[in-house]
């Protein structure tokens, strides 16, 4: 079903600025220590679009891109990865910036610079034009679902587009930027619109404190979502399809950092479902084997991403050879 139609990915591009190690020579001389930032193109939806396209899925990005230096960085990165950029909006506002301070275990602590930036200014007319035409699936999430004024327009789009496409959501909770309560209040509406809901174990802790993944999945099923996927880091992935549970292990990986891991998992997962012809409707024909295969492939893509610095998803050929190139 709809195996030749593109997957549309809606959401933000974020400049991920990593704090580089400090130069000890400056400290020894008593001079001010400069802060060096290593900037990479990122943002959850943009990461997913790049990973999908690199895997070979026809992918269309629906985003608002600034004219500034970061906007040009995003455009080059997405285009170079094979993403269809024909439906993006040229925005007057500046790009969103996130500064990531990496811990020794590879986890990232973010500070966001996201007020009044290009990503959140969607209008209904812009979204209608961007999403026009046949697509197999619309995937969105992260800050695009909660940052106003655009978030309300995105929700209205979801309600309409599900008549002709599978809807996939990844909340990707950012508690330092948006209070978890905002996500909790919106979650019933998202579940009513979504066919697929992907959360990390950290997301789950914010959205359903104290609930097990299956208990949370049962609640999301009741709210309307047939397929719930919870990524559990090194413990693998659990999925619940209308209450039927499937769990797969995480492949072994040497973790450099976890930036973009969940986004890339989702790309691998959707790529496998798209290849199986499972996207395009309400997942009525999705089999347990197709689901298991998609979970395993998504976990494989995520393992490749955590083994390199930043959100640098693999190309299809890299997975065949075991390498990852930028």
N, C-alpha and C positions, 0 to 999 in steps of 0.2 A: 504494500500500500504506500503510495507517494514516495517510492524509493528514489525517484529522480528529482523531486522537488527540493529546494534548498531548506536548510534550517536557518531561521532568523534569530539573531541574538541581539537583545535590546538592553542598553545600559551604559554605564560610564566607562570612560578611559581615565586612568589615574597615573600620574607620574610617581613611580615608586623610587624614592631617594634613599639609598642605603648609606648609613654613616660609615665612612671608611676608617680604618685603624688610625689612631693618632701617631704623629711623628715624634718620637722621643727626643730627637735632636733639638726641636723647638723648646720643649719643656726644660731640657738641661741648660739651654742658653738663657732661660728666663724670659724668653719672648712669648707674646700671646700665641696660644695654640690654635691654629686655624682648623675649622671644621670642614672636612672634605666630604662631599656627597657624590655618590656614584648613582646616576639616574637611569632607571630602566622604564620602559613602557609597561603599564600594568592596568589594574582595575579588573575586578572579577569577571564581568561580562566580556570585556575585551580579551582577557586571557582565554576564556572559553571559546570565543570566536576564532582566535589564532590557533588554538589547539585543534579545533574541529577541522579548520581548513587544511592544516598541515597533515592531518590524518587522511584527507581526501574527500571529506564530506563537503558538498557545495554549501557555502556559508555566506550569509548576508548580514552585515553589521548595521544596526539601527542605533546611531549615536549622534550626539551634538558635539562637534569638534571645533575647538578654538583655533583662531588664526595665530596664536602665539607659538613660541619655540617648542613647547610640549605638544601642542596640537599637531605640528609638523612631524614630530617624533612618532606620535601615535599613527598618523596616516601612513608614514613610510613602513612602520612595523606591520600593520594590518595588511596593507597592500602587498608587501613583500612576502607575506605568509599565504597569499592567495585568497584573502577575504574580499568579497564583493562590497565595495564602498559606495555604490551608486545611490543608496538611500540615506546617506548621512546628511546632517544639517550643518551648514557653515555658521558657526555661532560667534557672536561678538564678545561674549563673556570669556574670562580667562579659564585655563585648565585647572583641574583639581590636582593637588599635590599631597602625597602621603610620605612622611619621613619614617623609615623603618630602622630601628635599632635592634640588631640581631644578638640574641643570647648565645651562650656556648653550645646549647643543644640544637641550635638552628631555628628556634621559634623567633617570631618577630613581634616587637612592641611598637605600635604605630602612633604617630601624632598626625592629625589630618588638618589640611588647610583647604576647606571646602565650602566656605560661605559665598553664596551668590556666583558660583562657577557655572560653566557652560552645561554641565551634565544634567542639572536639575530643572531646567527651564522649559521642558516640553510643553507644547500646546496640543490640543486635540487635533487641530488641522495638520500640524507637523507629523503627528503620529499616524494619522490616517493616510497621509501621503507616503510615509516611510514603510508602512506595513501593507500597502496595497499589493494585490497579486497573490497567486498561490504560493503557499509554503507548507512544508510537512509539519513543522514545529516552530513555536515561538518560545525561546528560552530567555528568561530575564531574572532579575534578582538584585541582591546586594543593596547599595544605597539608593539605586533608582526607584526602589519600591517604597522608600520612606522619606526621601528628601523632597520637601515641597518647594515650589508649587507643582513640579512635574509629576510627583508620585500619584496624585489623584488622577491625572490624565492617563498614566500608565495603567492604573487599575481599571479605568473605563475601557481601555483598549483590550485588556484581558477578557473582559466580559463579552466583548463582541467577537474577538478572533477565535475563540474556542469553538465557534460554529463551523470553522473550516480548517482547524489545525490543532494538533496536540499542544498543550500548554505545560511548560516546565518551569518551575520556580526554585530558586536557591536564595533564601533570605540572607545568609552570610552576615550574621549579626555583628555590628560594630558598636559595642557599648560605650566606647570613649567618645563617639560622635553622636549617637542617637540612643536615647534611653531604651533599655529592653522592653519597657512597658508599651512603647509605641509599636514595636513588633508584635507583642502579645495581643494588643487590641486589633491589629490588622489581620492577624493570622487566620481567623475564621473566614474572612472575606477571600483571602488568598487560597485557602483550601477549597472553597466553593468554586473557584475558577480553575484550579490546577489539576492536571492529570498526573503530574510527577512533582513531588516535593522532596528536595534534597537538603539535608541538614548535616552539619558536623556534630560530634558529641559536645563540643563547646556551645554550639548554637542551641542544642537541646537543653543544656544546663540553664541557659538564659530563658528559654521559651517555656519549658515544662520542668521547672526545678523539682528534683526528686523522682521524676518518672523514669522508668526504664525505657529503652528504645521501643520495645513492642507496645508498652502502655501508651506512649506518646503516639505511635503509629495508629493504634486503635482509635484514639481521639481524633486524629487527622482524617482517618477513613470516615468516621461519623460526620465530620464537617464537609466531606465531599471529595477528598483526594483518594483515588484508587491505589496509587503506587507511592509509597514513602520509602526513601533511601536514607540511611544514616551511616555516614562514614565515621569510623572509630579509630583512625590513625593506624598505629602498628597492629591493632587488633582486627583490622579488616573492615568489612562492610556488611551491614545488615539491611535487607529490604523486606518490605511487607506489601504484598499485592492482594488487596482486599482481605487482609488477615492471614494469608499464606506466607510463611516466613522463609526467606532464603538468606544464607550467610556464606560469605567467602572470606578466605584469609588474605592478608596483605602479602605481596611478594617481598622477599628480603631486599633491603635497600640501605645503602650508606647515606645517611641524611646529612646534607650540606645546609639546607634550610627548607622550610615548609611553605614558602611563599608560592602561591598559585597551585598548591597541591589539590585542593578541593575543586577549583575551577577546571583543572586539567582532568581530574577524575570524571567530572560531569561531561566534559567533551568526549572522552573515551566511551563513556556509557551511552551518550546520545548517538555517537558515531556507530556503535554496534547495533543499537536499536534501529537506526536509519537504514543500515545495510541489510538488516533482517526484514525490512518492510513493515516494521511495527508502528511507525509514526504516521500521523495524519488524522487520527481520530481519538477515540476514548480508550485505547489500549485493550479493546475487547478481545482481540485475537492473540494477545501476548501470552506465550507459553512459559512454563517454568524454566525450560532449557534456554530459551532466548534470554530470559532475565538473568539467569546464572552466567551465561556467556558474556552478557553486557557488563555485569558487575565485575567479572574477572578482568575484562579488557580495560575497564575504567581504572581498576586498581593497578594494572600494569602501567598505564600511562602516568598515573600519579607517582608511582615508584620511580619512573624515569625523571620526573620533574624534581622530586626532592633530592635527587643525587647531584643536581647542579645548582648554581647560585641563581636566585631570582626565578621569575615565572618564564621559563624558557622551555616550552613544551616540545616534545619530539616530533619529527616528521615520520611519516609511515615507514620510510626506508630505515630510519634510525632504530625503530623497534625490531626490524628484521635483523639488523646487524648488532644490536646491543649498544649503540652509541647515541649521543644527543648532540646536535649541532645547532648553533644559533641562527 
